[in-house]
Each structure stands twice: as C-alpha cells, then as structure tokens.
Amino acid sequence: MFSESSQVSKADITILTQQLDTYPQQVWVFIGVSLSIIGCFQWGSHIHSKFARRRHHESDEETAPIHNIQYKFSLRRIPLAIINFYRVVAFRWTLEIGKSYTLNMAEVLVTMTYIALLLTYAFINTTSVEGQKLDIFYWSNRIAVLASSQFPIVTALGTKNNLVSLVTGISYDRLNYIHRMMARTCFMLLCIHGVGEVIYPSAQKTSNNDWVQAGTIALIALAVVIVVSLRPVRSKVYELFFYVHFIGVLAFLVAAYFHANGIYGSYWIWPSLVIWALDRFVRVVRLAVFNHSYFGFKSGSGTMDATTEMLSEDIVRVRLRRPPHFHWSPGQAAYLIMPSVSTLPFEAHPFTIASFDSSLLSTAETEDQSGGGENHETQVLGSSNSLWKELVFLVNVHGGFTKKLKEVAATKGTVKVFVDGPYGPSVDLGSYDTSVFVAGGSGISYTVPVLLSVIEQVRKGKSSCKRVVFIWSIRQAGYVRWIEEALIKAVQLAPPSLTVSIRIFNTGSPSMTQSMEEVSGLPNITEKIVTFEPTSSMLLSLRGVKMESGRSDLDALLKEEVSMASGRMSVSVCGSYGIARAVRHALRFPVSGPSSVLSGGPSVTLYVESFGYA
C-alpha cells in the first residue's frame, strides 16, 4: 500500500496505517473549526453593522454636529477599543518585503500556524517499534498523505464559486493569498516526501514503477505552477500564468491521482478534481446564461459590442450597453473575455466595474452646492448615462492582452465582449458616520461607485453618514475629465445633512492640458491620439472641491479626518502598493488605537483594494 522495506515490522505498518487515517482528519477538524469561528465573527460583524445603522437613525437627531465634537473618556467603550486594537495589529501592522510586497500580521499568523500544524502532525510519533526516532518510514509516508489531504481545500480556495467564501463571508479574491500559501506549503511537504523516498532503501528498487513516475510528473507540474504563480511572474506575464496554471493544475491532479492510487489510495485526490471541474462548469453556465439571455447572440444586434477609447497613454476605457437584468454592487468586478483581442478565445481577465448600477444619477434632483443659488440639473444630469446605463471598465495597460487592447482603443475600435460576473464583495458603508475614499489613478473604478452609493443611501434615508471625503492622486490635471460629471453629481446630489469634500492632487505637471504622444508599436499611427481639454471650472467652483499640485500627505489628511470624526469611520483605498501602505501607516497607533477610542474618538475600519492581478 505504501513504501516499505524488509526492516519494517508489521506493528509499524499497523501504527502508520492508523495514523494515516486519523491525522489528516484531525487537521481537517482544526481547519473546519477555525473557518467556522472566522465565519461567526464575519457574519456577526455584518449583523452588528445592520443594527448599528438602525441605532444611528434612531439617535440621529441627538447627534452633535460633526465639527463640534467633544471627546470624553468612557469605560463603556472598552469592547470597541479592543476591536480597534485587533484591527490595527492584525491588518495594519505589516511585514514589508521590498517595495511592492506586503503581508499583514493576520496573514503572517495564519501562515505560521498552518505550516506549524502540518509539520507537527508530520513528525510527531515517528519513533518505530524498535525505538528508532524520526523513522523515515513514518514521516516520509505520513507527510505525503497530509499534503494530499489538503488538495480539496487548496483547490476550493482557488475557485471563484466556493463554499469557503459562503461559510466565512470572505470573498474569493481575499482568500486567494491563503490558496497560494497552502499550495506552496503542500509543495514543501511533497518535496520533503520526495527526499525521503530517494534516501529510503525501497525507493531504489521501485524507481521504474508507474506510480513513481506519476508522482515525479505530479511534483514537476506543481513546481512549475508554483513558479509562475510568484507575484513578479504573474504580474508581468499574466497570460503565461493563466495558461500554465490551468494546464499545470490539471496535469498535477491527474498524475497525483494515479500516484496515490498506486500506493495508499486516492480518496483525497478525486474530490479535488470534482471541485475543479465543478467550478469550471458553473462558470461556463454563468457565462452562457448571462451572455445569451442578457446580451444575445443575434448577428448584427451589436448588443455584445464594446467601445474602446484611450483616456491616457496607459488607461483604456471599455464601455458596453448595460443588460437590463444584469445587476452589480459598487466595488464588484467582472471577468471580460474578448476573443478578437486575446491570444486564445477563452481568456478571462478581471476588471473592476467602474459604473454605478442605479438610476439615481438621471432621476434625482440636485442640491445647490455652488453657492450661487443656481440649479445646474439641466447642465449635468442625464448627460452621462454611461454612469448607470453602461458597463464601464478602466483598464491599466501593461503587456500581453492589455497591450493588444490598447492597439484597438488607439483607433477607437469596437470588440465583442463576453462578461462573467459580477464577483467579489461590496462594502456596506451605511452604518458609518464618516467615509473617506482614497484612490490613485484608475483606482477610481472602485471608489467612485462606492462614493455614489453612499450618497444614494443618505438620500433614501438608509444611511446616517454626515461626511464623505474623496481623495484622488493623478499624474495630469486632464485626468479629472474621466469622472468630472460623476464628481459634480456627487456634490450636487448630496443632501444638506451630508458634507462632501473632494481633494484632488496633481502629482505631475501643473499644466491643465495634456496631449498623448505617439503610441509606440502601433503601425501607421503618427497623429496625436487624445487631447485633454482644460478641467471645467464648474467642478472647481462647487463647495468642498479643491485641486492641488504635488503629492498628497495622506498621513496628515487622515489624521485630520480622524480628529474631526466621531462614531464609526470607514477608510476605503484603491491604488498602488505605496498608497495602500501609506494609508495603513497613517491609521496605526495612536491615531485609531484603544486610547483614542476610549477617549471618544472614532472606530476606524479600513478597506483595501489593490491594483493588478497579484
């Protein structure tokens, strides 16, 4: 059933067989209990937010103005102080590796605990009947079974539709780090198993057996997948990662099945194949239903056509008609399949939906925010239907697929698009008194829809938010035109009870105009592709809107907002690793620590969305 030699007694085989059954089960119990506890906290937090929002409405009239806050020390805020202490330590204290790789302490703790758990079960009770400690026969066989027992959950964590997300309330993209970490840990265990088999006497006699060859193929396939999944590789050559990961995982699972079936049994392997195949089947069904029922396949209908345009040298905007029954929430993403652009017709690339699924922007009446007493509704409302009648995506241009899309956008071409989604979480900010949004460049794909959602909730009486702050860092002033009308609407639609502050920081040239130079690599294109007009004075004339030159001092800005806030405060950030890192640093102790909360300061929750595929 497994590797053994003439020196192994039947008593050793009996003991090991029992361990191979019980130890993986105990590991699964530990993981299951841990996931259940996390799920209780996550869903409990969600329920608490709902009740907190209701209490906010009941006490709304008694709330002091946001600019006239007097902090008082209160022992009743001890539970809230403990929660904020946990948030800071777990998610804002980070282990920074280089300039672009960050692990928060929660991820570090989970990683260390998981590795320690598997290694402990691999090497405990490895003394043979004859008294030999750390007997290779025990740990070499056991470590392989422990690794294979993790394949089902590793596979599930890598899928878009998985039970773990349902239980824990954590979206699949948030779980992706755990997926990669567990896969790499299993690879480490399998390498140890391989070393044990090489130095074990029986391995020399069975090296030509089919099950040994299958195991070798499986280990090589997993090694290749591990290499291409490293952040530098998958960030720069995502297409290579996409194809190698797909083929490599399938080859690994099939080879591992035959290897394990020839030794001990494959009952840990075949569920992984089922989970992997089921997720692909669900995604194909979703793709067929969404694109057939909502988009249609009629020749010449144009319902699947997406228009493309260059917003800057490295940003492409993709727009397609919003299907009547296709709905999404702010902050969610969708996978786009463009057969005419991608190398293979079934490539799927994830992008955040930058448009807002609401008719608020075309039906609501505006509030006067310009100070001049004029109603600007006829000048703005209804002129930007793309904000709610279309699916809009802002695509960062890198290489491969996005570079080819840039070539299409340079000629303002149209492409056929299949949409798979929506996926991912949608933050509910209805229970917060203050909401701060921080974005860099195309990070507005995430922050603008969420900003508009908060304003809509306040208008409908579903949120008691008193202040929203929008901070955006851009390289050129002309970038403002991407979302100028949306920002104007955000200010004009805000009711009197809601203060809107928009701070835009131009980190590039102070000039208000920009022209894109010739795009390299595009044949027969010698003229300027896009010319940005000066930013409209209407936006800058609105109350609370300010544009500045230079980099934003996020530390000072966030500390100022915390000092002005009370109750619950959310900070949502989407941008480069540098921006996310700066925000985390700004919201550490003592700004949002226990002492601040005990003294009446706000309870701060941080939401971080990152750029790229990594």
C-alpha positions as CSV (number, residue, x, y, z in Angstrom):
1,M,0.0,0.0,0.0
2,F,2.9,2.4,0.6
3,S,6.7,2.4,0.6
4,E,8.2,-0.1,2.9
5,S,11.3,-2.2,3.3
6,S,12.2,-5.5,4.9
7,Q,13.3,-3.8,8.1
8,V,9.7,-2.5,8.8
9,S,7.7,-4.7,11.2
10,K,4.1,-5.4,10.8
11,A,3.5,-3.5,14.1
12,D,5.0,-0.3,12.4
13,I,2.7,-0.8,9.4
14,T,-0.3,-1.1,11.6
15,I,0.5,2.0,13.6
16,L,1.3,4.1,10.5
17,T,-1.9,2.9,8.8
18,Q,-3.9,4.1,11.7
19,Q,-2.1,7.5,11.8
20,L,-2.6,8.0,8.0
21,D,-6.4,7.8,8.7
22,T,-6.6,9.8,11.9
23,Y,-4.0,12.6,11.5
24,P,-5.4,14.2,8.3
25,Q,-8.9,14.0,9.8
26,Q,-7.7,15.9,12.9
27,V,-6.1,18.5,10.7
28,W,-9.4,19.0,8.8
29,V,-11.2,19.3,12.1
30,F,-8.8,22.1,13.2
31,I,-9.3,23.9,9.8
32,G,-13.0,23.4,9.9
33,V,-13.4,24.8,13.4
34,S,-11.1,27.8,12.5
35,L,-13.2,28.6,9.4
36,S,-16.4,28.4,11.5
37,I,-15.0,30.8,14.1
38,I,-13.9,33.2,11.4
39,G,-17.3,32.9,9.8
40,C,-19.1,33.6,13.1
41,F,-17.0,36.8,13.5
42,Q,-17.5,37.9,9.9
43,W,-21.3,37.3,9.8
44,G,-21.6,38.7,13.4
45,S,-19.9,41.9,12.3
46,H,-22.2,42.1,9.3
47,I,-25.3,41.7,11.5
48,H,-23.9,44.2,14.0
49,S,-23.5,46.8,11.2
50,K,-27.1,46.4,10.3
51,F,-28.2,47.0,13.9
52,A,-25.7,49.9,14.3
53,R,-27.3,51.6,11.2
54,R,-30.7,51.3,12.8
55,R,-29.5,52.8,16.1
56,H,-27.9,55.6,14.2
57,H,-31.2,56.5,12.6
58,E,-33.0,56.4,16.0
59,S,-30.4,58.7,17.6
60,D,-29.8,60.8,14.5
61,E,-31.5,63.9,15.9
62,E,-29.5,63.8,19.1
63,T,-26.1,63.7,17.3
64,A,-23.9,66.7,17.7
65,P,-22.6,68.5,14.6
66,I,-19.5,66.7,13.2
67,H,-17.3,69.9,13.5
68,N,-18.2,70.4,17.2
69,I,-17.1,67.2,18.8
70,Q,-16.1,67.0,22.5
71,Y,-14.3,63.7,23.3
72,K,-15.0,62.2,26.7
73,F,-13.3,59.1,28.3
74,S,-15.7,56.2,28.8
75,L,-15.1,52.7,30.1
76,R,-18.2,51.5,28.2
77,R,-16.1,51.8,25.0
78,I,-13.6,49.1,26.1
79,P,-15.1,46.4,23.8
80,L,-14.8,48.9,20.9
81,A,-11.2,49.7,21.9
82,I,-10.3,46.0,21.9
83,I,-11.8,45.6,18.4
84,N,-9.8,48.6,17.1
85,F,-6.6,47.2,18.8
86,Y,-7.2,43.9,17.0
87,R,-7.8,45.7,13.6
88,V,-4.5,47.7,13.9
89,V,-2.4,44.8,15.0
90,A,-3.9,42.2,12.6
91,F,-4.4,44.2,9.4
92,R,-2.3,47.5,9.6
93,W,0.9,46.1,11.1
94,T,2.7,44.6,8.2
95,L,5.7,42.7,7.1
96,E,7.1,44.6,4.1
97,I,9.2,42.7,1.6
98,G,10.7,45.0,-0.9
99,K,8.7,47.9,-2.3
100,S,5.7,46.0,-3.6
101,Y,5.1,43.0,-1.3
102,T,3.3,43.3,2.0
103,L,1.8,40.8,4.4
104,N,-0.3,41.9,7.3
105,M,0.1,40.2,10.7
106,A,-3.1,38.2,10.2
107,E,-1.6,36.6,7.1
108,V,1.7,36.0,8.8
109,L,-0.1,34.4,11.8
110,V,-2.2,32.2,9.5
111,T,0.8,31.1,7.5
112,M,3.0,30.3,10.5
113,T,0.1,28.4,12.2
114,Y,-0.7,26.4,9.1
115,I,2.9,25.4,8.5
116,A,3.5,24.5,12.2
117,L,0.3,22.4,12.2
118,L,1.2,20.3,9.2
119,L,4.9,19.8,10.3
120,T,3.8,18.9,13.8
121,Y,1.5,16.2,12.5
122,A,4.1,15.1,10.1
123,F,6.9,14.5,12.7
124,I,5.1,13.6,15.9
125,N,5.1,9.9,17.0
126,T,7.7,8.9,14.4
127,T,9.5,6.5,16.8
128,S,9.5,3.0,15.4
129,V,8.6,-0.1,17.5
130,E,12.3,-0.8,17.7
131,G,13.0,2.6,19.2
132,Q,14.4,4.5,16.2
133,K,13.4,8.2,16.5
134,L,12.2,10.2,13.5
135,D,11.9,7.0,11.5
136,I,11.8,7.8,7.8
137,F,9.2,5.2,7.2
138,Y,6.8,7.1,9.4
139,W,7.3,10.8,8.4
140,S,8.0,10.2,4.7
141,N,4.8,8.4,4.1
142,R,2.7,10.5,6.5
143,I,3.9,13.8,5.2
144,A,2.7,12.8,1.7
145,V,-0.8,11.9,2.9
146,L,-1.0,15.1,4.9
147,A,-0.2,17.1,1.9
148,S,-2.6,15.2,-0.3
149,S,-5.4,15.7,2.3
150,Q,-5.1,19.4,1.7
151,F,-5.7,19.3,-2.0
152,P,-9.5,19.6,-1.8
153,I,-9.4,22.8,0.2
154,V,-6.5,24.3,-1.8
155,T,-8.5,23.6,-5.0
156,A,-11.6,25.1,-3.5
157,L,-9.8,28.3,-2.4
158,G,-8.6,28.8,-5.9
159,T,-12.1,28.7,-7.5
160,K,-14.5,31.7,-8.0
161,N,-17.5,29.8,-6.6
162,N,-16.5,28.1,-3.4
163,L,-18.1,27.0,-0.1
164,V,-15.3,28.6,2.0
165,S,-16.4,32.1,0.9
166,L,-20.0,31.2,1.8
167,V,-19.1,30.0,5.3
168,T,-16.6,32.7,6.2
169,G,-18.2,35.6,4.4
170,I,-14.8,36.4,2.9
171,S,-14.7,36.8,-0.9
172,Y,-12.7,34.5,-3.2
173,D,-10.2,37.2,-4.0
174,R,-9.4,37.8,-0.3
175,L,-8.9,34.1,0.1
176,N,-6.5,33.9,-2.8
177,Y,-3.5,34.5,-0.6
178,I,-4.5,31.6,1.6
179,H,-4.9,29.5,-1.6
180,R,-1.3,30.3,-2.7
181,M,0.1,29.9,0.8
182,M,-1.4,26.5,1.3
183,A,-0.4,25.3,-2.2
184,R,3.2,26.3,-1.5
185,T,3.2,24.6,1.9
186,C,1.9,21.4,0.3
187,F,4.7,21.7,-2.3
188,M,7.2,22.0,0.5
189,L,5.8,18.8,2.2
190,L,5.9,16.9,-1.1
191,C,9.5,17.9,-1.6
192,I,10.3,16.5,1.8
193,H,8.4,13.4,0.9
194,G,10.4,13.1,-2.3
195,V,13.7,13.4,-0.4
196,G,12.6,10.7,2.0
197,E,11.7,8.4,-0.9
198,V,15.1,8.9,-2.5
199,I,17.1,8.1,0.6
200,Y,14.7,5.3,1.7
201,P,16.1,1.9,0.7
202,S,12.9,0.7,-1.1
203,A,12.9,3.8,-3.4
204,Q,16.0,2.5,-5.4
205,K,14.1,-0.7,-6.2
206,T,10.9,0.8,-7.4
207,S,12.1,3.9,-9.3
208,N,10.8,2.5,-12.6
209,N,7.3,1.7,-11.3
210,D,4.4,3.6,-12.9
211,W,3.3,5.1,-9.6
212,V,6.8,6.5,-9.0
213,Q,6.8,8.1,-12.5
214,A,3.3,9.5,-11.9
215,G,4.5,11.0,-8.6
216,T,7.5,12.6,-10.3
217,I,5.3,14.1,-13.0
218,A,2.9,15.5,-10.4
219,L,5.8,17.1,-8.4
220,I,7.3,18.7,-11.5
221,A,3.9,20.0,-12.6
222,L,3.2,21.5,-9.2
223,A,6.7,23.1,-9.2
224,V,6.0,24.8,-12.5
225,V,2.7,26.1,-11.2
226,I,4.4,27.4,-8.0
227,V,7.0,29.3,-10.1
228,V,4.5,31.0,-12.4
229,S,2.3,32.0,-9.5
230,L,5.0,34.1,-7.9
231,R,3.9,37.7,-7.9
232,P,6.7,39.1,-10.2
233,V,5.8,36.5,-12.8
234,R,2.1,36.6,-12.8
235,S,2.1,40.5,-12.7
236,K,4.3,40.8,-15.8
237,V,3.2,37.9,-17.8
238,Y,-0.4,37.2,-16.7
239,E,-1.3,35.2,-19.8
240,L,1.6,32.8,-19.2
241,F,0.4,32.3,-15.6
242,F,-3.2,31.8,-16.8
243,Y,-2.3,29.0,-19.3
244,V,0.4,27.3,-17.3
245,H,-1.8,27.4,-14.1
246,F,-4.7,25.9,-16.0
247,I,-2.8,23.1,-17.6
248,G,-0.4,22.5,-14.7
249,V,-3.1,22.1,-12.1
250,L,-4.9,19.6,-14.3
251,A,-1.7,17.6,-15.0
252,F,-0.8,17.7,-11.3
253,L,-4.2,16.4,-10.1
254,V,-4.3,13.6,-12.7
255,A,-0.8,12.4,-12.0
256,A,-1.2,12.7,-8.3
257,Y,-4.4,10.6,-8.6
258,F,-2.5,7.7,-10.3
259,H,0.5,8.1,-7.9
260,A,-1.7,8.0,-4.7
261,N,-3.9,5.2,-6.1
262,G,-0.9,3.0,-6.6
263,I,0.3,3.4,-3.0
264,Y,-2.2,4.2,-0.4
265,G,-5.5,5.4,-2.0
266,S,-6.7,8.4,-3.9
267,Y,-9.7,9.4,-1.8
268,W,-8.1,12.8,-1.1
269,I,-7.4,13.4,-4.8
270,W,-10.5,12.8,-6.7
271,P,-12.6,15.3,-4.7
272,S,-10.1,18.0,-5.9
273,L,-10.8,17.0,-9.5
274,V,-14.5,17.2,-8.9
275,I,-14.3,20.7,-7.2
276,W,-12.0,22.0,-10.0
277,A,-14.3,20.6,-12.8
278,L,-17.5,21.8,-11.0
279,D,-16.2,25.4,-10.7
280,R,-15.4,25.4,-14.5
281,F,-18.8,24.0,-15.2
282,V,-20.5,26.7,-13.1
283,R,-18.5,29.5,-14.8
284,V,-19.4,28.2,-18.2
285,V,-23.1,28.0,-17.3
286,R,-23.0,31.6,-15.9
287,L,-21.2,32.8,-19.0
288,A,-23.8,31.2,-21.3
289,V,-26.8,32.4,-19.3
290,F,-25.5,36.0,-18.8
291,N,-24.4,36.5,-22.3
292,H,-27.2,34.6,-24.1
293,S,-30.1,35.9,-22.0
294,Y,-28.9,39.4,-21.4
295,F,-26.7,40.2,-24.4
296,G,-28.0,37.9,-27.1
297,F,-26.1,36.3,-29.9
298,K,-28.1,37.7,-32.8
299,S,-26.0,38.6,-35.8
300,G,-25.6,42.3,-36.2
301,S,-27.5,43.1,-33.0
302,G,-24.5,44.9,-31.6
303,T,-25.5,44.1,-28.0
304,M,-22.2,42.5,-27.3
305,D,-20.1,45.2,-28.9
306,A,-17.9,47.3,-26.6
307,T,-16.4,50.6,-27.5
308,T,-12.9,51.4,-26.5
309,E,-11.0,54.7,-26.2
310,M,-7.7,55.9,-24.8
311,L,-8.1,58.1,-21.7
312,S,-4.3,58.4,-21.3
313,E,-1.2,56.6,-22.5
314,D,-1.7,53.8,-20.1
315,I,-5.5,53.8,-19.4
316,V,-8.2,52.3,-21.8
317,R,-11.9,52.8,-21.1
318,V,-14.2,49.9,-22.2
319,R,-17.9,50.6,-22.4
320,L,-20.8,48.3,-23.3
321,R,-24.5,48.5,-23.0
322,R,-25.9,47.6,-19.6
323,P,-28.0,44.4,-20.0
324,P,-31.5,45.1,-18.5
325,H,-31.2,42.2,-15.9
326,F,-27.5,42.4,-15.2
327,H,-27.0,43.9,-11.8
328,W,-24.0,44.5,-9.6
329,S,-23.0,46.3,-6.4
330,P,-20.4,49.0,-6.1
331,G,-16.9,47.6,-5.8
332,Q,-17.6,44.4,-7.6
333,A,-15.6,43.1,-10.6
334,A,-16.3,41.1,-13.7
335,Y,-14.2,38.9,-16.0
336,L,-14.0,40.1,-19.6
337,I,-13.5,37.7,-22.5
338,M,-12.5,39.3,-25.8
339,P,-11.8,36.5,-28.4
340,S,-10.6,39.0,-31.0
341,V,-8.1,40.6,-28.6
342,S,-6.8,37.7,-26.5
343,T,-4.4,35.0,-27.7
344,L,-6.9,32.2,-27.0
345,P,-10.6,32.8,-27.3
346,F,-11.4,31.7,-23.7
347,E,-9.0,34.0,-21.8
348,A,-10.8,35.8,-18.9
349,H,-9.4,38.9,-17.4
350,P,-10.8,40.6,-14.2
351,F,-11.6,44.3,-14.0
352,T,-13.5,46.4,-11.5
353,I,-16.8,47.7,-12.8
354,A,-16.4,51.5,-12.8
355,S,-20.1,52.3,-13.4
356,F,-22.9,52.7,-10.9
357,D,-25.9,50.4,-11.1
358,S,-28.5,53.0,-10.2
359,S,-30.9,55.4,-11.8
360,L,-30.2,58.0,-9.1
361,L,-28.0,60.0,-11.5
362,S,-30.7,60.6,-14.0
363,T,-33.8,61.0,-11.9
364,A,-32.8,62.8,-8.7
365,E,-33.0,66.5,-8.1
366,T,-29.8,68.2,-7.2
367,E,-29.0,70.3,-4.1
368,D,-27.4,73.7,-4.7
369,Q,-23.7,73.3,-3.8
370,S,-22.2,76.0,-5.8
371,G,-23.1,78.8,-3.6
372,G,-24.6,80.8,-6.4
373,G,-28.2,79.7,-6.0
374,E,-28.4,78.2,-9.5
375,N,-29.8,74.8,-10.2
376,H,-27.4,73.0,-12.5
377,E,-29.5,69.9,-13.1
378,T,-30.2,70.6,-16.8
379,Q,-26.4,71.1,-17.4
380,V,-25.3,67.9,-15.8
381,L,-28.0,65.3,-15.1
382,G,-28.8,62.9,-17.9
383,S,-25.8,63.8,-19.9
384,S,-23.7,60.9,-18.6
385,N,-25.8,57.8,-19.0
386,S,-22.7,55.7,-19.0
387,L,-22.5,56.0,-15.3
388,W,-25.6,53.8,-14.9
389,K,-26.8,52.6,-18.3
390,E,-23.5,51.0,-19.3
391,L,-20.9,48.7,-18.0
392,V,-17.7,50.7,-17.8
393,F,-14.2,49.4,-17.2
394,L,-10.9,51.3,-16.8
395,V,-8.1,49.1,-17.9
396,N,-4.4,49.7,-16.9
397,V,-2.2,48.9,-19.9
398,H,0.8,46.6,-19.2
399,G,1.7,43.9,-21.7
400,G,0.0,41.0,-23.5
401,F,-3.8,41.3,-23.5
402,T,-4.0,44.9,-22.3
403,K,-1.3,46.0,-24.8
404,K,-3.4,44.5,-27.7
405,L,-6.5,46.2,-26.3
406,K,-4.6,49.5,-26.3
407,E,-3.9,49.0,-30.0
408,V,-7.7,48.6,-30.6
409,A,-8.5,51.6,-28.4
410,A,-6.0,53.7,-30.3
411,T,-8.3,53.5,-33.3
412,K,-11.5,53.7,-31.1
413,G,-12.4,50.3,-32.4
414,T,-15.2,48.0,-31.1
415,V,-14.7,44.5,-29.8
416,K,-17.0,41.6,-28.9
417,V,-17.1,41.0,-25.2
418,F,-18.4,38.2,-23.0
419,V,-18.9,39.1,-19.4
420,D,-18.6,36.7,-16.5
421,G,-19.7,38.2,-13.2
422,P,-20.2,40.0,-11.0
423,Y,-17.7,38.7,-8.5
424,G,-16.2,39.9,-5.3
425,P,-17.5,41.8,-2.2
426,S,-19.4,45.0,-2.0
427,V,-18.7,47.0,1.1
428,D,-21.8,48.3,3.1
429,L,-20.9,51.7,4.4
430,G,-24.4,52.6,5.6
431,S,-23.6,52.4,9.3
432,Y,-20.6,54.8,9.2
433,D,-20.8,58.4,10.2
434,T,-17.7,59.4,8.1
435,S,-16.5,57.7,5.0
436,V,-13.1,58.5,3.4
437,F,-12.1,57.3,-0.1
438,V,-8.5,57.3,-1.2
439,A,-7.6,56.5,-4.9
440,G,-4.7,56.7,-7.2
441,G,-5.1,56.9,-11.0
442,S,-7.6,54.2,-12.2
443,G,-8.4,53.3,-8.5
444,I,-11.5,55.4,-9.0
445,S,-13.0,52.4,-10.7
446,Y,-13.6,51.2,-7.1
447,T,-14.0,54.5,-5.1
448,V,-16.4,56.5,-7.3
449,P,-19.2,53.9,-7.4
450,V,-18.9,53.4,-3.7
451,L,-19.0,57.1,-3.1
452,L,-22.1,57.5,-5.2
453,S,-23.7,54.6,-3.4
454,V,-23.2,56.3,0.0
455,I,-24.8,59.5,-1.3
456,E,-27.7,57.4,-2.7
457,Q,-28.2,55.7,0.7
458,V,-28.2,59.0,2.5
459,R,-30.8,60.4,0.1
460,K,-33.0,57.4,0.7
461,G,-32.7,57.6,4.4
462,K,-30.8,54.3,4.6
463,S,-27.6,55.8,6.0
464,S,-26.8,58.5,8.6
465,C,-23.4,59.4,7.2
466,K,-22.5,63.0,7.9
467,R,-19.3,63.5,5.9
468,V,-17.6,61.9,2.9
469,V,-14.1,62.7,1.8
470,F,-12.8,61.8,-1.7
471,I,-9.0,62.0,-2.2
472,W,-7.6,61.3,-5.6
473,S,-4.0,61.4,-6.8
474,I,-3.4,61.8,-10.5
475,R,-0.5,62.4,-12.8
476,Q,-2.1,65.1,-15.0
477,A,-4.9,67.5,-14.4
478,G,-6.7,66.4,-17.5
479,Y,-7.4,63.0,-15.8
480,V,-10.2,64.8,-13.9
481,R,-12.3,64.7,-17.0
482,W,-12.6,60.9,-16.7
483,I,-15.1,61.3,-13.8
484,E,-15.8,65.0,-13.7
485,E,-19.5,64.7,-14.2
486,A,-19.7,61.9,-11.6
487,L,-18.0,64.2,-9.1
488,I,-20.3,67.1,-10.0
489,K,-23.3,64.9,-9.4
490,A,-21.8,63.6,-6.1
491,V,-21.6,67.2,-4.8
492,Q,-24.9,68.3,-6.2
493,L,-26.9,65.3,-5.2
494,A,-25.7,65.4,-1.6
495,P,-28.4,66.4,0.8
496,P,-27.8,69.3,3.3
497,S,-27.1,66.8,6.1
498,L,-24.1,65.4,4.2
499,T,-20.8,67.2,3.8
500,V,-18.8,66.3,0.7
501,S,-15.1,67.1,0.4
502,I,-13.2,66.4,-2.7
503,R,-9.4,66.7,-2.7
504,I,-7.6,66.2,-6.0
505,F,-3.8,66.1,-6.1
506,N,-2.0,66.6,-9.4
507,T,1.4,64.9,-8.9
508,G,2.6,65.6,-12.5
509,S,2.9,68.7,-14.5
510,P,0.9,71.7,-13.2
511,S,-0.3,72.4,-16.7
512,M,-4.0,72.0,-17.2
513,T,-3.6,70.4,-20.6
514,Q,-2.1,67.2,-21.8
515,S,-1.6,65.6,-25.2
516,M,-0.8,62.0,-25.6
517,E,2.3,61.3,-27.7
518,E,2.5,58.8,-30.4
519,V,2.0,55.3,-29.0
520,S,5.0,53.1,-29.7
521,G,4.5,49.9,-31.5
522,L,1.3,50.9,-33.4
523,P,1.7,50.9,-37.2
524,N,0.6,53.8,-39.3
525,I,-0.4,56.0,-36.4
526,T,1.5,59.2,-36.4
527,E,-1.0,61.8,-35.2
528,K,-1.8,62.6,-31.6
529,I,-4.4,60.2,-30.3
530,V,-6.1,62.1,-27.5
531,T,-6.1,65.7,-26.4
532,F,-7.4,66.6,-23.0
533,E,-9.2,69.9,-22.6
534,P,-8.7,72.1,-19.5
535,T,-10.6,70.9,-16.5
536,S,-14.1,72.5,-16.3
537,S,-14.3,75.4,-13.9
538,M,-17.7,74.2,-12.9
539,L,-16.3,71.3,-10.8
540,L,-13.8,73.6,-9.0
541,S,-16.5,76.2,-8.3
542,L,-18.5,73.7,-6.2
543,R,-18.3,73.9,-2.5
544,G,-15.9,71.4,-1.0
545,V,-13.9,70.8,-4.2
546,K,-10.2,71.6,-4.3
547,M,-7.4,70.7,-6.7
548,E,-3.7,71.0,-5.5
549,S,-0.3,70.4,-7.1
550,G,2.1,67.9,-5.6
551,R,1.7,64.6,-3.7
552,S,-0.9,64.2,-1.1
553,D,0.2,63.9,2.5
554,L,-2.1,61.0,3.4
555,D,-0.7,60.8,6.9
556,A,-1.7,64.4,7.7
557,L,-5.0,64.2,5.8
558,L,-6.2,61.0,7.5
559,K,-5.1,62.2,10.9
560,E,-7.1,65.4,10.4
561,E,-10.2,63.5,9.4
562,V,-9.9,61.2,12.4
563,S,-9.6,64.2,14.7
564,M,-12.8,65.7,13.3
565,A,-14.8,62.4,13.3
566,S,-16.8,60.6,15.9
567,G,-18.8,57.4,16.0
568,R,-17.8,55.0,13.2
569,M,-15.4,55.9,10.4
570,S,-14.5,54.0,7.2
571,V,-11.5,54.4,5.0
572,S,-11.6,52.8,1.6
573,V,-8.4,52.8,-0.5
574,C,-7.7,51.6,-4.0
575,G,-4.4,52.4,-5.6
576,S,-0.8,51.4,-5.8
577,Y,1.0,49.5,-3.1
578,G,2.6,52.7,-2.0
579,I,-0.8,54.4,-1.4
580,A,-2.1,51.4,0.4
581,R,1.0,51.2,2.6
582,A,0.8,55.0,3.4
583,V,-2.9,54.6,4.5
584,R,-2.1,51.6,6.7
585,H,0.7,53.5,8.3
586,A,-1.4,56.6,8.9
587,L,-4.2,54.5,10.7
588,R,-1.9,52.7,13.2
589,F,-1.4,53.7,16.8
590,P,-2.2,56.1,18.3
591,V,-4.4,57.6,15.6
592,S,-7.0,54.8,15.8
593,G,-5.7,52.9,18.8
594,P,-7.5,52.0,22.1
595,S,-6.6,55.2,23.8
596,S,-8.2,57.3,21.0
597,V,-11.4,55.1,21.0
598,L,-11.7,55.2,24.9
599,S,-11.5,59.0,24.7
600,G,-14.4,59.2,22.3
601,G,-12.5,59.0,19.0
602,P,-14.0,57.2,16.0
603,S,-13.8,53.5,15.5
604,V,-11.9,53.2,12.2
605,T,-12.4,50.4,9.7
606,L,-10.0,50.1,6.7
607,Y,-11.0,48.6,3.4
608,V,-8.1,48.0,0.9
609,E,-8.4,47.1,-2.8
610,S,-5.1,46.6,-4.7
611,F,-4.1,47.1,-8.3
612,G,-3.1,44.3,-10.7
613,Y,-3.6,40.6,-10.9
614,A,-1.4,39.8,-7.9
